[in-house]
Amino acid sequence: MREKRVHPRYNDDEFGLLQEAAGLSHMALGGYVAESSLAAARSDDPTAAVADFRAAVKALMSANGQLGKIGSNLNQLTRHLNEDGAWPHHDLVQRLLERVEASIARLDTAIDRVTTGR
């Protein structure tokens, strides 16, 4: 079977969105475009699949941004605690770190599901 080619065209804003989403998905741009279009095409309702896929990517991008903010806060907390030389409430800090790690794991799982179509 011969390989078929499609050459989609995007404006600058659309292309930027694709680049960002592909980066967040840890995929090459071409692979991301192919996988997302095939996910929609394989769906029972391709129109809904595109909307669902967009919503999922948007939610993942938002979650990624929130985790980035948490990382900044943790860096500030660490700097403060290191300056004071004391780590009060060690159990509280440990629970916070465990929650952050769990959030990262859930985000990784969600990204995997979106990018692999599972």
Backbone torsions as a table, in degrees:
resi	resn	phi	psi	omega
1	MET	NA	134.7	-178.9
2	ARG	-82.4	139.9	178.6
3	GLU	-68.5	133.8	177.5
4	LYS	-98.9	147.9	-179.6
5	ARG	-124.9	144.4	175.8
6	VAL	-129.8	142.2	-178.4
7	HIS	-124.6	82.2	-179.6
8	PRO	-67.5	154.6	178.4
9	ARG	-121.0	140.1	-177.8
10	TYR	-133.3	148.2	171.3
11	ASN	-79.4	175.5	-175.3
12	ASP	-60.6	-41.5	179.6
13	ASP	-64.5	-45.1	179.3
14	GLU	-62.7	-42.8	-179.5
15	PHE	-63.5	-40.2	177.3
16	GLY	-61.9	-41.8	177.3
17	LEU	-61.5	-42.8	178.8
18	LEU	-63.5	-43.7	179.5
19	GLN	-61.1	-44.4	-179.6
20	GLU	-64.1	-46.7	-179.3
21	ALA	-64.4	-41.0	178.3
22	ALA	-63.6	-42.2	178.3
23	GLY	-62.1	-44.6	178.6
24	LEU	-64.7	-28.1	179.6
25	SER	-87.8	-1.3	-177.8
26	HIS	56.4	43.9	-179.8
27	MET	-127.3	153.4	171.1
28	ALA	-67.7	150.7	-176.0
29	LEU	-57.4	-46.8	-179.9
30	GLY	-62.0	-40.8	178.3
31	GLY	-65.7	-39.0	179.0
32	TYR	-63.9	-46.5	179.6
33	VAL	-61.3	-43.6	-179.6
34	ALA	-64.2	-48.5	-176.9
35	GLU	-64.9	-41.9	-178.4
36	SER	-68.8	-37.4	179.1
37	SER	-71.1	-37.5	177.2
38	LEU	-68.4	-35.5	177.0
39	ALA	-60.4	-42.0	178.2
40	ALA	-68.4	-43.4	-177.1
41	ALA	-64.6	-32.4	-178.7
42	ARG	-81.1	-11.4	-176.6
43	SER	-73.0	153.3	174.7
44	ASP	-65.4	-30.2	179.1
45	ASP	-130.5	86.8	-175.5
46	PRO	-55.7	-34.3	178.9
47	THR	-64.1	-45.2	178.5
48	ALA	-67.2	-36.4	-179.6
49	ALA	-62.4	-40.2	178.6
50	VAL	-64.3	-44.3	178.9
51	ALA	-63.3	-43.3	178.9
52	ASP	-63.7	-41.5	-179.5
53	PHE	-64.4	-45.1	177.9
54	ARG	-60.4	-43.7	-180.0
55	ALA	-63.6	-40.6	179.5
56	ALA	-65.0	-45.3	179.6
57	VAL	-63.2	-42.6	179.1
58	LYS	-61.6	-42.7	178.8
59	ALA	-64.5	-40.8	179.1
60	LEU	-66.4	-39.4	178.0
61	MET	-63.7	-40.6	178.2
62	SER	-64.4	-45.3	179.3
63	ALA	-61.8	-40.3	178.3
64	ASN	-61.2	-42.3	178.0
65	GLY	-63.4	-40.5	178.9
66	GLN	-65.5	-40.0	177.3
67	LEU	-65.5	-33.8	175.4
68	GLY	-62.5	-41.1	177.7
69	LYS	-64.9	-40.0	177.4
70	ILE	-62.0	-42.0	177.8
71	GLY	-59.3	-42.0	177.0
72	SER	-61.7	-44.4	178.9
73	ASN	-62.7	-39.7	178.5
74	LEU	-65.7	-37.5	176.4
75	ASN	-62.9	-41.8	177.9
76	GLN	-64.5	-43.2	178.5
77	LEU	-61.0	-45.6	-179.9
78	THR	-61.6	-45.1	179.2
79	ARG	-59.8	-45.9	179.9
80	HIS	-61.0	-47.2	-178.4
81	LEU	-65.9	-36.5	178.2
82	ASN	-69.4	-34.8	177.8
83	GLU	-66.0	-39.9	-178.9
84	ASP	-78.8	-21.9	179.6
85	GLY	77.9	4.2	-179.3
86	ALA	-127.8	143.0	177.4
87	TRP	-115.9	82.4	179.5
88	PRO	-70.5	154.7	175.7
89	HIS	55.9	51.4	-177.7
90	HIS	-53.1	-40.9	-179.1
91	ASP	-64.6	-35.9	177.9
92	LEU	-66.1	-44.1	178.3
93	VAL	-63.5	-41.4	179.8
94	GLN	-62.7	-42.9	178.6
95	ARG	-64.5	-39.1	177.7
96	LEU	-61.3	-47.1	179.8
97	LEU	-63.2	-37.8	177.7
98	GLU	-64.3	-39.0	177.9
99	ARG	-66.8	-39.9	178.2
100	VAL	-63.9	-45.1	178.8
101	GLU	-61.5	-39.6	178.3
102	ALA	-65.5	-38.7	178.2
103	SER	-64.6	-42.1	178.2
104	ILE	-62.7	-41.9	179.0
105	ALA	-62.9	-42.4	178.4
106	ARG	-64.7	-39.9	178.4
107	LEU	-64.7	-43.3	177.4
108	ASP	-59.3	-41.6	178.6
109	THR	-63.7	-44.4	179.7
110	ALA	-63.5	-42.5	178.0
111	ILE	-60.8	-43.7	179.3
112	ASP	-60.6	-43.4	-179.5
113	ARG	-65.1	-41.4	179.8
114	VAL	-67.6	-42.9	-175.2
115	THR	-77.8	-22.3	179.2
116	THR	-104.1	-4.6	177.9
117	GLY	74.6	23.0	-179.7
118	ARG	-100.3	NA	NA
